[in-house]
Amino acid sequence: MSVFTAKMLKESRIAADFSQEEVANRLKMSRRRLSSIEANEGQITTDELLEFSKLYKVDIRELLLEEYVETSEEQILCNRYASFLKLFDQLSDRDKEDVIWVIKQRIRGAI
């Protein structure tokens, strides 16, 4: 694991407002192990990395790739939703309007 990944795991945990103990309990690992991972003193499996990504609600690339983090926020959003946008582009105009209506309703909390 890289120093960058260890740093991002700690920063992501803090940003998600989790204590080390909360994360350790949720991921079924010892707090000591989590601490060693965040200090870049312990190895991490791919499965664990995926679990961190899900728990912290961050794209796994944000934990692994320094150049990805340096990318603009707009580009990150485009990368994150690229497959959705490709599907959206294939919809008819009427279906696109329906999707937009549903998203607006969801934002308003109506659904």
GUGU-683600 format. One record per residue: residue number from 1; residue in one letter; x negated, y, z of N, C-alpha, C, O in turn. Coordinates in nm, 2 decimals, decimal comma, m for minus. Each point is the difference from the previous one (the first is absolute). Example, Ala and Ser with C-alpha at 12.3 -4.5 7.8 and 13.67 -1.06 7.14 Angstrom:
- 1 | a | m1,32 | m0,57 | 0,78 | 0,09 | 0,12 | 0,00 | m0,09 | 0,12 | 0,00 | m0,10 | 0,00 | 0,07
- 2 | s | 0,14 | 0,11 | m0,14 | m0,09 | 0,11 | 0,00 | 0,08 | 0,11 | 0,08 | m0,05 | 0,11 | 0,01
***
This chain:
- 1 | m | m0,09 | m0,12 | 0,00 | 0,09 | 0,12 | 0,00 | m0,09 | 0,12 | 0,00 | m0,11 | 0,00 | 0,05
- 2 | s | 0,16 | 0,11 | m0,11 | m0,08 | 0,12 | m0,01 | 0,03 | 0,09 | 0,12 | 0,10 | m0,01 | 0,07
- 3 | v | m0,19 | 0,11 | m0,05 | 0,01 | 0,10 | 0,10 | 0,13 | 0,08 | m0,03 | 0,08 | 0,04 | 0,09
- 4 | f | m0,06 | m0,01 | m0,22 | 0,12 | 0,07 | m0,05 | 0,13 | m0,07 | 0,04 | 0,09 | 0,07 | 0,06
- 5 | t | m0,09 | m0,20 | m0,08 | 0,13 | m0,07 | 0,03 | 0,02 | 0,00 | 0,15 | 0,12 | 0,02 | 0,05
- 6 | a | m0,22 | m0,04 | 0,03 | 0,01 | 0,01 | 0,15 | 0,06 | 0,13 | 0,04 | 0,09 | 0,01 | 0,08
- 7 | k | m0,15 | 0,10 | m0,13 | 0,04 | 0,13 | 0,03 | 0,15 | 0,03 | m0,04 | 0,08 | 0,05 | 0,08
- 8 | m | m0,04 | m0,10 | m0,20 | 0,13 | 0,02 | m0,05 | 0,10 | m0,08 | 0,08 | 0,11 | 0,04 | 0,03
- 9 | l | m0,15 | m0,16 | 0,02 | 0,09 | m0,08 | 0,08 | 0,03 | 0,08 | 0,13 | 0,12 | 0,00 | 0,05
- 10 | k | m0,22 | 0,05 | 0,01 | 0,02 | 0,08 | 0,13 | 0,08 | 0,12 | m0,03 | 0,10 | 0,03 | 0,08
- 11 | e | m0,13 | 0,05 | m0,18 | 0,07 | 0,12 | m0,03 | 0,15 | m0,03 | m0,04 | 0,09 | 0,07 | 0,04
- 12 | s | m0,07 | m0,18 | m0,11 | 0,14 | m0,03 | m0,03 | 0,08 | m0,05 | 0,12 | 0,12 | 0,04 | 0,01
- 13 | r | m0,19 | m0,11 | 0,08 | 0,07 | m0,04 | 0,13 | 0,04 | 0,13 | 0,08 | 0,12 | 0,01 | 0,04
- 14 | i | m0,21 | 0,08 | m0,03 | 0,03 | 0,12 | 0,07 | 0,11 | 0,09 | m0,07 | 0,09 | 0,05 | 0,07
- 15 | a | m0,10 | m0,04 | m0,20 | 0,10 | 0,07 | m0,07 | 0,14 | m0,06 | 0,01 | 0,10 | 0,06 | 0,00
- 16 | a | m0,09 | m0,20 | 0,01 | 0,12 | m0,07 | 0,02 | 0,05 | 0,00 | 0,14 | 0,10 | m0,05 | 0,04
- 17 | d | m0,18 | 0,11 | 0,05 | 0,03 | 0,02 | 0,14 | 0,01 | m0,13 | 0,08 | 0,10 | m0,02 | 0,07
- 18 | f | m0,19 | m0,07 | m0,10 | m0,01 | m0,13 | 0,07 | m0,12 | 0,00 | 0,09 | m0,11 | 0,05 | m0,04
- 19 | s | 0,12 | m0,11 | 0,15 | m0,12 | m0,03 | 0,09 | m0,06 | m0,13 | m0,05 | 0,06 | m0,07 | m0,08
- 20 | q | m0,19 | 0,05 | 0,12 | m0,06 | m0,12 | m0,04 | 0,07 | m0,12 | 0,06 | 0,01 | m0,10 | m0,07
- 21 | e | 0,04 | 0,11 | 0,19 | 0,08 | m0,11 | 0,06 | 0,12 | m0,03 | m0,08 | 0,04 | m0,12 | m0,02
- 22 | e | 0,04 | 0,22 | m0,03 | 0,12 | m0,02 | m0,07 | m0,03 | m0,08 | m0,13 | 0,06 | m0,09 | m0,04
- 23 | v | m0,17 | 0,14 | m0,03 | m0,04 | m0,07 | m0,13 | m0,04 | m0,14 | 0,02 | 0,04 | m0,09 | m0,07
- 24 | a | m0,12 | 0,07 | 0,17 | m0,05 | m0,13 | 0,04 | 0,11 | m0,10 | 0,02 | 0,00 | m0,11 | m0,05
- 25 | n | 0,10 | 0,16 | 0,13 | 0,12 | m0,09 | 0,03 | 0,08 | m0,03 | m0,13 | 0,04 | m0,11 | m0,02
- 26 | r | m0,02 | 0,22 | m0,06 | 0,08 | m0,02 | m0,12 | m0,07 | m0,10 | m0,10 | 0,07 | m0,08 | m0,07
- 27 | l | m0,20 | 0,09 | 0,06 | m0,08 | m0,08 | m0,09 | m0,05 | m0,13 | 0,06 | m0,07 | m0,08 | m0,06
- 28 | k | 0,11 | 0,06 | 0,19 | m0,04 | m0,12 | 0,07 | m0,15 | m0,03 | 0,00 | m0,05 | m0,10 | m0,04
- 29 | m | m0,02 | 0,21 | 0,08 | m0,15 | m0,01 | 0,02 | m0,03 | 0,07 | 0,13 | 0,08 | 0,07 | 0,06
- 30 | s | m0,20 | m0,10 | m0,01 | m0,04 | 0,07 | 0,13 | m0,03 | 0,15 | m0,03 | m0,04 | 0,03 | m0,11
- 31 | r | 0,06 | 0,05 | 0,21 | m0,04 | 0,14 | m0,01 | m0,15 | 0,01 | m0,02 | m0,05 | 0,09 | m0,07
- 32 | r | m0,02 | m0,18 | 0,13 | m0,15 | 0,00 | m0,02 | m0,04 | m0,02 | m0,14 | m0,09 | 0,06 | m0,06
- 33 | r | 0,16 | m0,16 | m0,01 | m0,03 | m0,02 | m0,14 | 0,04 | 0,12 | m0,09 | m0,08 | 0,04 | m0,08
- 34 | l | 0,20 | 0,02 | 0,11 | 0,03 | 0,12 | m0,07 | m0,10 | 0,11 | 0,02 | m0,04 | 0,07 | m0,10
- 35 | s | 0,00 | m0,05 | 0,22 | m0,11 | 0,10 | 0,03 | m0,12 | m0,03 | m0,08 | m0,07 | 0,10 | m0,05
- 36 | s | 0,03 | m0,22 | 0,04 | m0,13 | m0,03 | m0,07 | 0,02 | 0,02 | m0,15 | m0,09 | 0,04 | m0,07
- 37 | i | 0,21 | m0,07 | 0,01 | 0,03 | 0,03 | m0,14 | m0,01 | 0,15 | m0,03 | m0,06 | 0,04 | m0,09
- 38 | e | 0,12 | 0,04 | 0,18 | 0,00 | 0,15 | m0,02 | m0,14 | 0,06 | 0,02 | m0,03 | 0,10 | m0,05
- 39 | a | m0,05 | m0,18 | 0,12 | m0,14 | 0,05 | 0,02 | m0,10 | m0,06 | m0,10 | m0,12 | 0,02 | 0,00
- 40 | n | 0,18 | m0,09 | m0,10 | m0,07 | m0,07 | m0,11 | m0,10 | m0,10 | 0,06 | m0,11 | m0,01 | m0,05
- 41 | e | 0,15 | m0,05 | 0,16 | m0,09 | m0,11 | 0,06 | 0,06 | m0,14 | m0,02 | m0,06 | m0,09 | 0,03
- 42 | g | 0,18 | 0,09 | m0,09 | 0,06 | m0,13 | m0,02 | 0,05 | m0,02 | m0,15 | 0,03 | 0,10 | m0,06
- 43 | q | m0,02 | m0,22 | 0,02 | 0,05 | m0,03 | m0,14 | 0,15 | 0,01 | 0,00 | 0,06 | m0,02 | 0,11
- 44 | i | 0,00 | 0,04 | m0,22 | 0,14 | 0,00 | m0,02 | 0,04 | m0,08 | m0,12 | m0,07 | 0,00 | m0,10
- 45 | t | 0,18 | m0,08 | 0,11 | 0,04 | m0,08 | m0,11 | 0,09 | 0,08 | m0,09 | 0,05 | 0,11 | 0,04
- 46 | t | m0,03 | m0,16 | m0,16 | 0,09 | 0,07 | m0,10 | 0,14 | 0,01 | 0,06 | 0,07 | 0,10 | m0,01
- 47 | d | m0,03 | m0,21 | 0,07 | 0,14 | m0,01 | 0,06 | 0,01 | 0,11 | 0,11 | 0,11 | 0,06 | 0,01
- 48 | e | m0,21 | m0,05 | 0,07 | 0,01 | 0,10 | 0,11 | 0,00 | 0,14 | m0,06 | 0,08 | 0,09 | 0,04
- 49 | l | m0,15 | m0,06 | m0,14 | 0,00 | 0,13 | m0,07 | 0,13 | 0,03 | m0,06 | 0,05 | 0,11 | 0,02
- 50 | l | 0,02 | m0,21 | m0,07 | 0,14 | 0,02 | m0,06 | 0,09 | 0,03 | 0,12 | 0,09 | 0,09 | m0,02
- 51 | e | m0,10 | m0,15 | 0,13 | 0,08 | 0,02 | 0,12 | m0,02 | 0,14 | 0,05 | 0,10 | 0,07 | 0,04
- 52 | f | m0,22 | m0,02 | m0,03 | m0,03 | 0,13 | 0,04 | 0,07 | 0,10 | m0,10 | 0,06 | 0,10 | 0,05
- 53 | s | m0,07 | m0,12 | m0,17 | 0,06 | 0,09 | m0,11 | 0,15 | 0,00 | 0,02 | 0,05 | 0,11 | 0,00
- 54 | k | 0,01 | m0,22 | 0,02 | 0,15 | 0,00 | 0,02 | 0,04 | 0,07 | 0,13 | 0,09 | 0,09 | 0,00
- 55 | l | m0,16 | m0,12 | 0,11 | 0,03 | 0,06 | 0,13 | m0,02 | 0,15 | 0,00 | 0,08 | 0,08 | 0,05
- 56 | y | m0,19 | m0,03 | m0,11 | m0,03 | 0,14 | 0,00 | 0,07 | 0,07 | m0,12 | 0,00 | 0,13 | m0,01
- 57 | k | 0,07 | m0,20 | m0,08 | 0,07 | 0,05 | m0,11 | m0,09 | 0,09 | m0,09 | 0,03 | 0,11 | m0,04
- 58 | v | m0,15 | m0,17 | 0,01 | m0,09 | 0,06 | m0,09 | m0,03 | m0,10 | m0,12 | 0,00 | m0,12 | 0,02
- 59 | d | m0,03 | 0,18 | m0,13 | m0,05 | m0,08 | m0,11 | m0,13 | m0,07 | 0,03 | m0,09 | 0,07 | 0,06
- 60 | i | 0,08 | m0,19 | m0,08 | m0,13 | m0,07 | 0,03 | m0,12 | 0,06 | m0,06 | m0,11 | 0,00 | 0,06
- 61 | r | 0,13 | 0,07 | m0,17 | m0,11 | 0,06 | m0,07 | m0,06 | 0,12 | 0,09 | m0,11 | 0,03 | m0,01
- 62 | e | 0,20 | 0,03 | 0,09 | m0,04 | 0,11 | 0,09 | m0,09 | m0,05 | 0,10 | m0,08 | 0,07 | 0,06
- 63 | l | 0,09 | m0,20 | m0,02 | m0,09 | m0,06 | 0,10 | m0,13 | m0,05 | m0,06 | m0,10 | m0,02 | 0,07
- 64 | l | 0,10 | m0,01 | m0,20 | m0,12 | m0,06 | m0,06 | m0,08 | 0,09 | m0,09 | m0,13 | m0,01 | 0,00
- 65 | l | 0,19 | 0,11 | m0,07 | m0,07 | 0,07 | m0,10 | m0,01 | 0,15 | 0,03 | 0,09 | 0,07 | 0,01
- 66 | e | m0,22 | m0,03 | 0,01 | m0,02 | 0,14 | 0,04 | 0,04 | 0,09 | m0,12 | 0,06 | 0,11 | 0,03
- 67 | e | m0,08 | m0,15 | m0,15 | 0,04 | 0,09 | m0,11 | 0,15 | 0,01 | m0,02 | 0,05 | 0,10 | m0,05
- 68 | y | 0,02 | m0,20 | 0,10 | 0,15 | 0,01 | 0,00 | 0,05 | 0,10 | 0,10 | 0,09 | 0,08 | m0,04
- 69 | v | m0,15 | m0,07 | 0,15 | 0,04 | 0,10 | 0,10 | m0,03 | 0,14 | m0,05 | 0,07 | 0,10 | 0,04
- 70 | e | m0,18 | m0,08 | m0,11 | m0,03 | 0,13 | m0,05 | 0,08 | 0,04 | m0,12 | 0,00 | 0,12 | m0,04
- 71 | t | 0,09 | m0,20 | m0,01 | 0,09 | 0,03 | m0,11 | 0,11 | 0,09 | 0,05 | 0,03 | 0,00 | 0,12
- 72 | s | 0,02 | 0,08 | m0,20 | 0,11 | 0,10 | 0,04 | 0,12 | m0,08 | 0,05 | 0,02 | m0,11 | m0,05
- 73 | e | 0,06 | 0,17 | 0,13 | 0,12 | m0,06 | 0,05 | 0,10 | m0,03 | m0,11 | 0,06 | m0,11 | 0,01
- 74 | e | m0,06 | 0,19 | m0,11 | 0,09 | m0,02 | m0,11 | m0,04 | m0,13 | m0,08 | 0,09 | m0,08 | m0,04
- 75 | q | m0,22 | 0,07 | 0,02 | m0,05 | m0,12 | m0,07 | 0,03 | m0,13 | 0,08 | 0,03 | m0,10 | m0,05
- 76 | i | m0,05 | 0,11 | 0,18 | 0,02 | m0,11 | 0,09 | 0,15 | m0,05 | m0,01 | 0,03 | m0,11 | m0,01
- 77 | l | 0,06 | 0,21 | 0,01 | 0,14 | m0,03 | m0,01 | 0,03 | m0,06 | m0,14 | 0,08 | m0,10 | m0,01
- 78 | c | m0,14 | 0,15 | m0,09 | 0,02 | m0,06 | m0,14 | m0,05 | m0,14 | 0,00 | 0,07 | m0,09 | m0,06
- 79 | n | m0,18 | 0,06 | 0,12 | m0,06 | m0,13 | 0,00 | 0,09 | m0,09 | 0,08 | 0,03 | m0,12 | m0,04
- 80 | r | 0,02 | 0,17 | 0,15 | 0,08 | m0,09 | 0,09 | 0,13 | m0,04 | m0,07 | 0,05 | m0,11 | 0,02
- 81 | y | 0,01 | 0,20 | m0,09 | 0,13 | m0,02 | m0,06 | 0,00 | m0,02 | m0,15 | 0,10 | 0,01 | m0,07
- 82 | a | m0,21 | m0,05 | 0,02 | m0,02 | m0,01 | m0,15 | 0,09 | m0,11 | m0,05 | 0,07 | 0,01 | m0,11
- 83 | s | m0,06 | m0,13 | 0,18 | 0,09 | m0,11 | m0,05 | 0,15 | 0,05 | 0,00 | 0,07 | m0,04 | m0,08
- 84 | f | m0,04 | 0,11 | 0,19 | 0,14 | 0,05 | 0,00 | 0,03 | 0,09 | m0,11 | 0,11 | m0,01 | m0,07
- 85 | l | m0,20 | 0,10 | 0,04 | 0,02 | 0,10 | m0,11 | 0,01 | m0,07 | m0,14 | 0,07 | 0,04 | m0,08
- 86 | k | m0,15 | m0,15 | 0,07 | 0,01 | m0,07 | m0,13 | 0,14 | m0,06 | m0,02 | 0,06 | 0,00 | m0,10
- 87 | l | m0,01 | m0,06 | 0,21 | 0,13 | m0,06 | 0,00 | 0,11 | 0,11 | m0,02 | 0,09 | m0,02 | m0,08
- 88 | f | m0,11 | 0,13 | 0,15 | 0,10 | 0,11 | m0,02 | 0,00 | 0,05 | m0,14 | 0,11 | 0,03 | m0,05
- 89 | d | m0,22 | m0,02 | m0,02 | 0,00 | 0,05 | m0,13 | 0,07 | m0,10 | m0,10 | 0,05 | 0,05 | m0,11
- 90 | q | m0,03 | m0,17 | 0,15 | 0,07 | m0,10 | m0,09 | 0,15 | 0,01 | 0,02 | 0,08 | m0,06 | m0,08
- 91 | l | m0,03 | 0,13 | 0,18 | 0,14 | 0,01 | 0,02 | 0,07 | 0,10 | m0,10 | m0,06 | 0,08 | m0,06
- 92 | s | 0,19 | m0,10 | 0,05 | 0,08 | 0,09 | m0,08 | 0,01 | 0,13 | 0,07 | m0,02 | 0,01 | 0,12
- 93 | d | 0,06 | 0,10 | m0,19 | 0,02 | 0,13 | 0,07 | 0,10 | m0,01 | 0,11 | m0,02 | 0,06 | 0,10
- 94 | r | 0,13 | m0,14 | m0,13 | 0,10 | m0,01 | 0,11 | m0,05 | m0,07 | 0,12 | 0,03 | 0,04 | 0,11
- 95 | d | m0,11 | m0,15 | m0,13 | m0,06 | m0,07 | 0,11 | m0,10 | 0,09 | 0,08 | m0,01 | m0,01 | 0,12
- 96 | k | m0,06 | 0,09 | m0,19 | m0,10 | 0,09 | 0,06 | 0,08 | 0,10 | 0,09 | m0,04 | 0,03 | 0,11
- 97 | e | 0,15 | 0,02 | m0,16 | 0,08 | 0,09 | 0,08 | 0,05 | m0,07 | 0,13 | 0,00 | 0,06 | 0,10
- 98 | d | 0,04 | m0,18 | m0,12 | 0,05 | m0,08 | 0,12 | m0,11 | m0,02 | 0,10 | 0,03 | 0,02 | 0,12
- 99 | v | m0,15 | m0,05 | m0,16 | m0,11 | m0,02 | 0,09 | m0,03 | 0,13 | 0,07 | m0,02 | 0,00 | 0,12
- 100 | i | 0,02 | 0,11 | m0,19 | m0,03 | 0,13 | 0,06 | 0,11 | 0,03 | 0,10 | m0,03 | 0,06 | 0,11
- 101 | w | 0,15 | m0,09 | m0,14 | 0,11 | 0,03 | 0,09 | m0,02 | m0,08 | 0,13 | 0,02 | 0,05 | 0,11
- 102 | v | m0,05 | m0,18 | m0,12 | m0,02 | m0,08 | 0,11 | m0,12 | 0,05 | 0,09 | 0,01 | 0,00 | 0,12
- 103 | i | m0,12 | 0,04 | m0,18 | m0,11 | 0,05 | 0,07 | 0,04 | 0,13 | 0,08 | m0,04 | 0,02 | 0,11
- 104 | k | 0,12 | 0,07 | m0,18 | 0,04 | 0,12 | 0,07 | 0,09 | m0,03 | 0,12 | m0,01 | 0,06 | 0,11
- 105 | q | 0,10 | m0,16 | m0,13 | 0,09 | m0,04 | 0,11 | m0,08 | m0,06 | 0,12 | 0,03 | 0,03 | 0,12
- 106 | r | m0,14 | m0,11 | m0,15 | m0,08 | m0,06 | 0,10 | m0,08 | 0,11 | 0,07 | m0,01 | 0,00 | 0,13
- 107 | i | m0,04 | 0,10 | m0,20 | m0,07 | 0,11 | 0,07 | 0,10 | 0,08 | 0,09 | m0,04 | 0,04 | 0,11
- 108 | r | 0,16 | m0,02 | m0,15 | 0,10 | 0,07 | 0,08 | 0,04 | m0,09 | 0,12 | 0,06 | 0,06 | 0,10
- 109 | g | m0,09 | m0,18 | m0,10 | 0,04 | m0,09 | 0,11 | 0,14 | m0,06 | m0,02 | 0,06 | m0,06 | 0,09
- 110 | a | 0,00 | 0,08 | m0,21 | 0,13 | m0,05 | m0,02 | 0,01 | m0,15 | m0,03 | 0,10 | m0,06 | 0,03
- 111 | i | m0,21 | 0,00 | m0,07 | m0,01 | m0,14 | m0,01 | m0,13 | m0,06 | 0,05 | m0,02 | m0,12 | 0,00
***
